[in-house]
Amino acid sequence: MTDPSITPRPRPAGALRRVGIAGLGHYVPERRLTNAELERAVDTSDEWIVQRTGIRERRIAAPGELASEMGARAALEALADAGIGAGAVDLLLCATVTGDYIFPATACEIAHRIGAPQAGGFDIGAACSGFVVGAQTAAQFIATGAYETVLVVGVEKLSAIVDYMDRGTCVIFGDGAGAAVFTTLERAGRGEYLGGSSGMRGGEADALSLPAGGTKSPATFDTVERREHFVRMQGRQIYRFAVTTFVDLVEKALAPYGDDELGLVVPHQVNLRIIESAAEQCGLPMDRVFVNIDRYGNTSAASVPLALYEARAAGRLVPGKLVCCVAFGAGLTWGHVLLRW
Ligand code: COA
C-alpha cells in the first residue's frame, strides 16, 4: 500500500503557483475569566488591567479540554468553510507553545482527531509568531507544487502554564484556537498570499519563557517548588520589543503599496497599548487595525488566526484590499504575512 504522505511529488518545471486562503476557522472555550475574578485572586484591579492591557476577559479551557481538541475544532470549521474534507489535507502544521505533550507533536493529535491520517505535519515552535511562520511554510509548499492543501492551526492552552498567583502574567494570557486552509489561489479564489517575513534573535529567553520542563532544567521537586513550570516574563522588555517590531514590520511590508491599497492590519493581540502605540508611530488610524484583545487576552499562536477569523466575520476583510498580519513574541521571534483579500 502506498502511503500518500510519503509519495514523492516532483516540483513542476513551470513557474511557482499563486497561493490563497480557502477557509478560516476558530474555537474558544466557553469559560470566561473576567478581571473581577482576577481581582479576587491577586492584588490587581479591573481599572489597572484595562488601562495597561485593554483586556476585559479571556477564555479558559475546561478541565481536561486539550489543546488538540481546541485545534481540531478550529481546523474542522476551516475545512468546512473551504468546502473540503479532512481527507484532502496534505500537510497539517500546528503552531503552539502549549501542545498536549512536549512530544509527540500536537499536529499528529489534531490530524487523528479530524480524520486526516494521510497528512504529513509537524509543530511550529515560534511562540506568538507561530501562525505567521506556519502560513509562510504552507505557502512555500503550495507554490512549489509539493502539496495542494495545507492546514495551519494556531492553538494555545496557556491557562495550563500561567501562574494565577503572579499578577504580572495572569492578567495577560488566554486560551483559544484559529485555523486556515491554504491551497492554490485558483482553487481558493480569495486571500492571495503575497509574501511574508520571519526573524528571530536568540539569547533572550529571560524576556519570556517557561523556565523549567525542557532539557536545560528538567522537572524536579525543586523546579515545581520554585514555580518554574509557569510563564516568566519581563513585561517592559517585551513591550519595547513589540512596539518597535510592529512598526518595522508594517512599514516594510506596506512600503511597495499605496495607502489606499491597505484594507486592514491584523496584529498579534499582544496588548492594546502596544497596538495603539505602534499604530500611531506608523501613522495608521485605528479603524485600519483589528483588535479583539478585550475579549480574549493574548492567545499567543492562536491570536492572529482568531483575529483574522473575526475580522472576516465582521466584514472587515475587503475584497481586493491588503491584509497585513504581524506577530512577535518569545524567542525572540517575529514575522508578517501579507494577503490580498
Ligand atoms: N495589577 C496591578 N499592578 C501590577 C500588575 C497587575 N496585574 N502587574 C504589575 N503590576 C505592578 C508592578 O508590580 C509594578 O509595581 P511597582 O511599581 O510597585 O513595582 C507596576 O505595576 C508597574 O509594573 P510594570 O511591569 O513596569 O508595568 P507596565 O506598565 O510595564 O505594564 C505589562 C505591565 C505586563 C502590562 C506591560 O509591561 C506589557 O504589556 N508588556 C508586554 C507583555 C506582553 O504582551 N507579553 C506577551 C508578549 S507575546
Boltz pocket constraint, residues with backbone or C-beta under 6 A from the ligand:
constraints:
  - pocket:
      binder: B
      contacts: [[A, 43], [A, 44], [A, 45], [A, 48], [A, 49], [A, 52], [A, 53], [A, 128], [A, 167], [A, 168], [A, 169], [A, 171], [A, 172], [A, 208], [A, 233], [A, 234], [A, 235], [A, 236], [A, 238], [A, 239], [A, 270], [A, 271], [A, 298], [A, 328], [A, 329], [A, 330]]
      max_distance: 6.0
